[in-house]
């Protein structure tokens, strides 16, 4: 499977004629400045030189955890929470642009910048929370991959969880490969996910009026505690803490021109790469919610919170036998693509905060073991039909940890001593702080509902 994906990824790269070298290794500590930016030719060729990091980041916005929250929201509330998906996508764009600016200007990722500017005890706390975010993300990947194995091959969920340990072979297969090759493989997987859901939407025939109504922001819809809980889960699934660390690191794989003009161009091109990639991720997330709303909620199935149930219901409700299969294939592609970026993000966080370098495969083993154990316990306690609930819980946990990544990001990118002439514009800082306040307030309200006096 991996060799086929690699061949498809290489073919995709050749078809797009992506510029840049691909001779450096996979681990982030060894890939800085490996992709040559194309000489000044056409604007498109110039953009393609910078394109790629945004795609790796976008993968985290369409992982199995997103599926669970979007399916539950669409099933229970129809199109009503679609505006949360769209607003979360805009919030993600802003924060990822800030992360990219930090990496391009300071030549430090967010973890390294925190280590350089904050006391040791603060860094240890931030590192611990970032690691929890990585584990929560990996639990979602484990559960999603196990579900994909079950849906595609009929394997029991426990066996599927155990098989996810073999994704170490994927990491070993990437050893010695450059970021251009990794990005091409991710592109092929993301394309698979997007095409599957495009076909699913065609089969489900959603209501255009319902989509438009759901896209209009209405905070009154969050009056229901369950709607608020799912909305926060969507935010946590969309704006993922580890992606901020990841993006600030991998943008440094582009060898840009020195000087003020070169940095400004890099910021512009990287911003465009980020926006385009996250628009694609937003389409996938919106498509999942719309699919659940049109296929489940519209037919009276308002309690579908399990990915397995969703797959089983799709074929009879849409009238197409291929609907369930496409759903399972997209889920498998989602889990595998998230594995790549999760490994890189974990390495960035460990190296950045603690200045500890270990081989990627060792990092992957540690993270995967820490994810498999709670996943097995969760399934043993809650049963196989509790996977949807477990997935939503991991995304809510990510939302609770998000402020601890957003705070230093806004602070550092707003400092002239860090960013120089490229300090974040005032309007971006104000918007980012407003977003931080909104996330914090939503988390406080959710905790108050979960643990009433």
N, C-alpha and C positions, 0 to 999 in steps of 0.2 A: 504493500500500500504506500509506504513512504517513498520507495523508488519511483512509483508512478506519479506521485504528487510532485517529486523533485523534477522529473522529466517534464511534466506539465508546466511547472513553474519556470524552468529554463526556456521552454518553448514560448511561454508568455513574455518573458523578458526579451527574447530575440524578436518576437513579433512587434513589441512596442519599441524596440531598439533603445532600451534604457542605457544612457551613458553612464560611465563610471567603471572603476576597476572592481574586481571581485576576488581578490587574492588574500584578504586578511581573514583571521580567525573569527569565530562567532562570539566569544565572550566579550562583554563591553569594555573590560579593562585593557583590551588589546586591539580595539577597533577604531580609536579616535583618529579622525582625519583620513579615512581610507578611501573615500569616494571622491574622485576628482570631479570638480564642477566643469561642465562643458565650456569650451571657449565661447565667446560672444557670437552666436549665430542667430537663429530664430528665437523669439520669445518662448515658443513651445519647447524647443530643445533645452533652453536655459532652465525652464521650469522643471522639466523631467530630471535634470541633474539634482535638483533639490527634493523632488518628490520621493516618497518612500517612508520616512519616519512617521508621517501622519497616518499612513495605512497600518503600520504596526501598532500604533496607539488605538486606532479605530477598532481593531480586533477585540480589545478589552471591553468595548461598548456593545458587543453582540455575543457575549459568552452565554453559557447555559443559565447563569443567574438572571440575566436580562429576560431570557425566555420565560422563566417561572413567574417573575413579577408582571410581565406584560400579558401573559396568558391569564393569570388570576385577575388582573385589572380588567381586561377585555371581557372575560366571562362574567364577572360579577357586576360590572358597571357599564358594560357596552362601550360606546365610544367616549364616555364621559371623562375619562382621565387621559385622553389623547394629548390634551394641552400640556400635561405634565411631562410627557415624553418629549414634546417639541421644546418646551422651556428648558428642560434638562440638557437637551442637545446644545442649545444656545449657551447655557452656562458652561458646559464642557468645552465648547469652542474657546470661550474667553479664558478659562483657566489653563487650557493646553497651550494657547498662544503665549500666555505669561511664562509657562514652563519652558517653552521653546526659546523665548527671548532670553531667559536666564542662561540657558546653555550656550546660545550663540554669542552673547555679549561677554559674560563672565568666564566662559569656557569651564564652567563648573556645573555638575548636575545639582539638583535640589538637595540631595543628601550631603554632598561635598560642601555646598554653600552653608548648610546648617552647621556642619562640623567646623567650618572656618569662622563663623560669626556668633555661635552660641556656646554657652558653658557646657562642660562635659555632661553634667547631670541632665540638662535639657536634651542634649543629643541622645543620651541613652533612652530617655523616655520616648522621644520621637521615633527612634529606631525600633523600640519594642512595639509601638503602635503600628508602625509601617509593616513590621513582620506579621502582626496579627491580620493586617489587611491582605497580605500575600497569602496567608494560610486560609482566610475566609474565601478569597478568590479561588484558591486551588481546590478547596472543598467543593465549590460549585462546579469546577471543571471535572473533578472526579465523579461526582454524581451525574453530570451531564454525559460524560463519556460512557459510564456504566449503563445509563438509560439507552444511549445510542446502540451499545452492544446488544442490549435486550431487545430493542425494537427491530434491529436489523437481523440478528442471528438467534434470537430467542434464548439468550443466556440468562440465568438467574442474576439478580441484581448484585448479590454478594460476589459472585464470580466476576462480574463486570468490574466491580470496584477493585478487586485483586488484580485484574488484567491491566488496569490503568498504571500499575507500577512499571509496565513495559514501555511507557513513553520515554523512559531513560534512553531507549534505543534511538528515539528521534533526536534527542539532544546529542548523543554520540555521533549520529549520522550528520549532524550539522557542524561537527568539529572540523576546523580548518576551512570552513566556507566563509565567504565575504557577505557583507550586509546586503549587497545587491541580489545575491542568490536567495538569501532568507526572505527579502522583501518580495521577490518574484514568487516564491512558494506561498507566502501569505496572500499575495494578490490572487493566485489561483483558487485558494480556499475561500476567500471573501467573495470572489466572483461566483463560486458554486452556491454559497449561501444566498446571495442576492438573486440569482436566477431561480433558485428553488422557490423563494417567497414571491417572486414576481408571478410565477406560474400559479402558486397557491392563491394569490389574490384574484387572479383571473377566474379560477375555479369557484372561489367563494362568493364572487359578485357582491362586494360590500355596498352599503348605501352611501352615495356621494353626499347627500344631505346630512346623514349622521356623522360622516367624517368632518364636514365643515363645522357642524355644531360642536363636536367634541374638541376641535382644534382651537375654539375660542376660549380664552382663559376665563374661568369662573371659580373663584375660591370657595364659593358656597357649596360646591360639590364635595369639598373636603370636610364638611361638617360631620359626616359619618366617620367615626373613629377607624373603621375598617378601610375606608377610602383613604384616609390620612396615612394609615400604616402602609398601604400599598403604594401610595404616592412617594413616601419616604424611601420605600424599597426601590422604586424606579429611579429616584435620584441617586441612591447608593450604587445601583447597578450601572447607571449611566456615567456619573462623574466619579470614577474610581480612583482612590488615593494613590495606588501604586503607579498609575499611568502618568501622574505628574512627575514622579521621580524618573520614570522610564523616558519620557519625552525629552526632558532636559538633558539626558545623557546621549540619546541616539542622534539628536540633531547635530552633535559634534562629529558625526561620521562624515560630514561634508567638509571638504577642504575649501574654504571660501577665500576670497581676496582680502588682503589686509587693508586696514584703513576704514575711515568713516563710511565711504560710499559702499565698500564691499559688505560691511556689516548691515547697512540699511537694506541693501538688496537681498541679503540672506534672510533678514527678518521678514521682508515683504513676500518672498517666494515661499518661505516656510509657513507663514500665516496662510497663504493660499492653499498650500498642501494640506494644512491642518483642517481648514474649512471644508475643502472638497472631500477629504476622507471622512470627516465626521458627519457630513451631509449623507454620505452613503450609509454610515452606521445608524443615523437617525431614520433613514428609510427602512432599514431592516427592523429596528425596534418598533417603529410605527406600524409596519406591516404585520408584525406578530400580534400586536394589540388589536389591529383592525381585523385580522383573521379570526382572532378569538371572539371579537364582538359580533362579527357577521356569521360565523359558523356555529358558535355556541350560544351566546347571549340571545341572539335573535330567534333561536329555536328553543328557548326555555331552559338551556343548560347553563345555569348561573353559578354553579359551584365547581366548575372545572379549574382546579388549581394544580393538577398533576400533569406533567408533560406526557406521561404514558397514556393517560385517559384522553388527552388532547389528540394524540396520534390515532388512537382507536376510533374516535368520533369523527375525524376529518373525512375519511372515505365515505361513510354512509351519508353524512350531512351534505357533502359537496357533490355526491354522485359520481366521484371519480376515484377509481381504485388506486391511481398513482399518487393521490394527495398524501396519504399516510407515508408512503415510501419516500417521497420528496421531503417531507417533514423530518424523517429519521436521518436522511442523508445530510440535510442542512445542519441538524444537531451534531452529527459526527464531525463535520467540517468545522463547526463552531468550536467544539472542544479541542480539536487538534491545533487549530490556529492559536487559541488562547494559551496552549501549552508553551508554544514558542516564546511568546511575549512575557508570560509569567516567569519563565526561567531568566530572561534578560533582566526583568525588573527586580527580581530577587537578588541577582548578582549586583546590580547597581546600588541597591539599598545597603547590602552588606559591606561592599567596598567603600561606599560613600560615607556612611556613618562611622564605621569601625576601622576603616583602612585595612581590612582583612581580605586577602585574595585566596580563593580556593577554586579548583576546577569546576566548570559548569555542571558536570555530571554529579559531583559531590553535593553541590548546592541543590540540584534537582532531587536527589535521593532524600535529603533532609526535609525539604519542603513537602515532597509527596508523601513521606511517611507521616508527617504531622497533619496531613490532610486525610489520608486513608483511614487512620485510626478513628477520628471523630465521625467520619462518614459511615464506617462500619457500625459504630456504636449507635449513631442516629437511626440507621436503617433497622438495626436489631431492636431498638426500643420502640420506634414509631411505625415500623413495618414499611413495606415497599411503597405503599400508597402515601407515605408521609414525606416522600422525596420533594414534592412541590413545596410543602411547608418548610422543609430544611433549606431549600434553595432561597426562598424569600427571606428567611432568617439571616442567611449569609449576606444578602444584599443590604438588609437593614443594619447589620453590623458594620458594613463598609460605610454607610452613611454616617453612623455614629463616630467613625474614625476620621472622616473626611475633613472636618475643621482643623485637625491637627496637622494636616498637610497644606491646607489652603492658607492658614495664618502665616507661616514662615514664607510661603511663596509670594504672597502679596507684599509682605514687609520687605523682603530682600529685593524684589524687582522694583520697589519704590525708592530704594536707597541710591543716591547719586554715587556714594563711595563704592557701590557694587556695580552699578550699571553705567556710570559716567554719563555721556551724552545721550544714551539710549534708555534713560530712566522711563518707566511706564508713564504714559500721559495721564494727566489728572482724571480725565473722564473714565479711563479704564480702571484706575485705582478706586474711584468712587463706586463704579459699578461692581467691581470685585468685592469691595467691603460690604456693599448692600447684599450681594449674593451670599457672602459669608454669614451675615446676620440672619438671612432668611433660612439657610440650612441649619444654623444653630438653633433658631427659634422652633423650627419644625421638629428637630430632634428632641428638644425639651418638652414640647407638647406631646410628642409620641410617648416619651418615657413617663410623663405624668398620667397618660391614659393607661399605659401598661401596668403602672404601679401606683394606683390611687391610694389616697390616705385612708 
